[in-house]
């Protein structure tokens, strides 16, 4: 346990992302060092055996968070209700990319660059990148008809 506390392991964990204080983790380790040691050893062994990477951890955490909330988030639902009323959308009707672009540009002052990621080959795996200071939304030119509205709506939701 002493080695664990002296190592950088605890500082590498994204505890703040989950609202966990490092002091609480240290307290748990102090109260049950053998059990915590066995648990951490198990996690490390699993990650080695299955060659898990950091992104696997985040995807797993996101999946668990979504399942915990049954993929429903009251605050997002409330915001959508307010937004749909203020823009006269029917909740069940699909929204076109054209309309979403128009709203982002006219109502929120965005500049939307359709092929904005083409100049950055290292970013082509992403759907979009938002540059908040410039209010520029760089889109991947290879977005499908489903992905384009999603990327636009995601950015719309973040400004509302």
C-alpha positions as CSV (number, residue, x, y, z in Angstrom):
1,X,0.0,0.0,0.0
2,X,2.9,2.3,0.8
3,X,4.3,1.9,-2.7
4,X,0.9,2.6,-4.2
5,X,0.5,5.8,-2.2
6,X,4.0,6.9,-3.2
7,X,3.5,6.1,-6.9
8,X,1.8,8.4,-9.3
9,X,-1.0,5.8,-9.8
10,X,-3.7,7.7,-7.8
11,X,-2.9,11.0,-9.5
12,X,-3.3,9.4,-12.9
13,X,-6.9,8.3,-12.1
14,X,-9.5,10.7,-13.4
15,X,-11.2,10.9,-10.0
16,X,-12.5,14.4,-10.5
17,X,-14.3,13.3,-13.6
18,X,-16.5,11.1,-11.4
19,X,-16.8,13.5,-8.5
20,X,-14.5,11.5,-6.3
21,X,-12.1,13.2,-4.0
22,X,-8.6,11.8,-3.7
23,X,-8.7,12.2,0.1
24,X,-11.7,9.8,0.2
25,X,-9.8,7.2,-1.9
26,X,-6.8,7.5,0.5
27,X,-9.2,7.1,3.4
28,X,-10.7,4.0,1.9
29,X,-7.3,2.6,1.3
30,X,-6.2,3.3,4.9
31,X,-9.3,1.6,6.3
32,X,-9.1,-1.6,4.2
33,X,-5.6,-1.8,2.7
34,X,-5.6,-5.5,1.9
35,X,-9.0,-5.5,0.2
36,X,-8.2,-2.3,-1.8
37,X,-4.8,-3.7,-2.7
38,X,-6.5,-6.9,-4.0
39,X,-9.0,-4.9,-6.0
40,X,-6.4,-2.7,-7.6
41,X,-4.2,-5.7,-8.4
42,X,-7.2,-7.3,-10.0
43,X,-7.9,-4.2,-12.1
44,X,-4.3,-4.0,-13.2
45,X,-4.1,-7.7,-14.1
46,X,-7.3,-7.4,-16.1
47,X,-6.0,-4.3,-18.0
48,X,-2.8,-6.1,-18.8
49,X,-4.5,-9.3,-19.9
50,X,-6.9,-7.6,-22.1
51,X,-4.5,-4.8,-23.3
52,X,-7.0,-2.2,-22.1
53,X,-6.1,1.4,-23.0
54,X,-7.2,4.7,-21.4
55,X,-9.9,5.2,-24.0
56,X,-11.4,1.8,-23.2
57,X,-11.7,2.9,-19.6
58,X,-13.5,6.1,-20.6
59,X,-15.9,4.3,-22.9
60,X,-16.6,1.7,-20.2
61,X,-17.2,4.5,-17.7
62,X,-19.5,6.3,-20.1
63,X,-21.4,3.1,-20.9
64,X,-21.9,2.5,-17.2
65,X,-23.0,6.1,-16.6
66,X,-25.6,5.9,-19.4
67,X,-26.9,2.6,-18.1
68,X,-27.1,3.9,-14.6
69,X,-29.4,6.7,-15.8
70,X,-31.3,4.6,-18.3
71,X,-29.9,6.9,-21.0
72,X,-32.2,9.6,-19.8
73,X,-31.0,13.0,-18.5
74,X,-33.6,15.3,-17.0
75,X,-31.6,18.5,-17.6
76,X,-31.1,17.7,-21.3
77,X,-34.8,16.9,-21.7
78,X,-35.8,20.1,-20.0
79,X,-33.4,22.2,-22.2
80,X,-34.8,20.5,-25.3
81,X,-38.3,21.3,-24.3
82,X,-37.4,25.0,-23.8
83,X,-35.5,25.1,-27.1
84,X,-38.2,23.3,-29.1
85,X,-40.8,25.8,-27.9
86,X,-38.6,28.8,-28.6
87,X,-37.9,27.6,-32.1
88,X,-41.3,26.0,-32.7
89,X,-40.0,22.5,-33.3
90,X,-42.3,19.6,-32.9
91,X,-40.4,17.2,-30.5
92,X,-41.0,14.1,-32.7
93,X,-40.1,15.8,-36.0
94,X,-36.7,15.3,-37.5
95,X,-34.6,18.5,-38.0
96,X,-32.7,18.9,-41.1
97,X,-29.0,19.9,-41.2
98,X,-29.9,23.0,-43.2
99,X,-32.2,24.2,-40.5
100,X,-29.7,23.4,-37.7
101,X,-27.0,25.3,-39.6
102,X,-29.3,28.3,-40.0
103,X,-30.1,28.4,-36.3
104,X,-26.5,28.1,-35.2
105,X,-25.4,30.8,-37.7
106,X,-28.2,33.3,-37.3
107,X,-29.2,32.8,-33.7
108,X,-25.9,32.0,-32.1
109,X,-23.4,33.6,-34.5
110,X,-21.5,30.5,-35.4
111,X,-19.4,30.1,-38.5
112,X,-19.9,26.6,-39.8
113,X,-17.1,25.2,-42.0
114,X,-18.4,22.2,-44.0
115,X,-15.0,20.7,-44.8
116,X,-13.2,22.3,-41.8
117,X,-11.4,19.2,-40.7
118,X,-10.0,18.3,-44.2
119,X,-6.9,20.4,-43.6
120,X,-6.1,18.4,-40.4
121,X,-5.6,14.7,-41.3
122,X,-5.0,13.8,-37.7
123,X,-8.5,15.0,-36.8
124,X,-10.4,13.2,-39.6
125,X,-11.6,10.5,-37.2
126,X,-13.7,13.2,-35.5
127,X,-17.1,14.4,-36.6
128,X,-16.5,18.0,-35.6
129,X,-14.4,20.4,-33.7
130,X,-15.8,23.5,-32.1
131,X,-13.5,26.5,-31.6
132,X,-15.3,28.5,-28.9
133,X,-13.3,31.7,-29.0
134,X,-14.0,32.0,-32.8
135,X,-17.4,30.5,-32.6
136,X,-16.3,28.3,-35.5
137,X,-17.6,24.7,-36.0
138,X,-15.3,22.7,-38.2
139,X,-17.2,19.7,-39.7
140,X,-15.8,16.6,-41.2
141,X,-16.7,16.6,-44.9
142,X,-17.3,12.8,-44.8
143,X,-20.2,13.1,-42.3
144,X,-23.2,10.9,-43.2
145,X,-26.7,12.3,-43.4
146,X,-27.3,11.0,-39.9
147,X,-24.0,12.2,-38.4
148,X,-24.2,15.8,-39.7
149,X,-27.4,16.7,-37.9
150,X,-26.2,15.0,-34.7
151,X,-22.9,17.0,-34.7
152,X,-24.8,20.3,-35.3
153,X,-27.5,19.5,-32.7
154,X,-24.8,18.5,-30.2
155,X,-23.1,21.9,-30.6
156,X,-26.5,23.6,-30.5
157,X,-27.3,22.0,-27.2
158,X,-24.0,23.0,-25.7
159,X,-24.7,26.8,-26.3
160,X,-28.3,26.7,-25.0
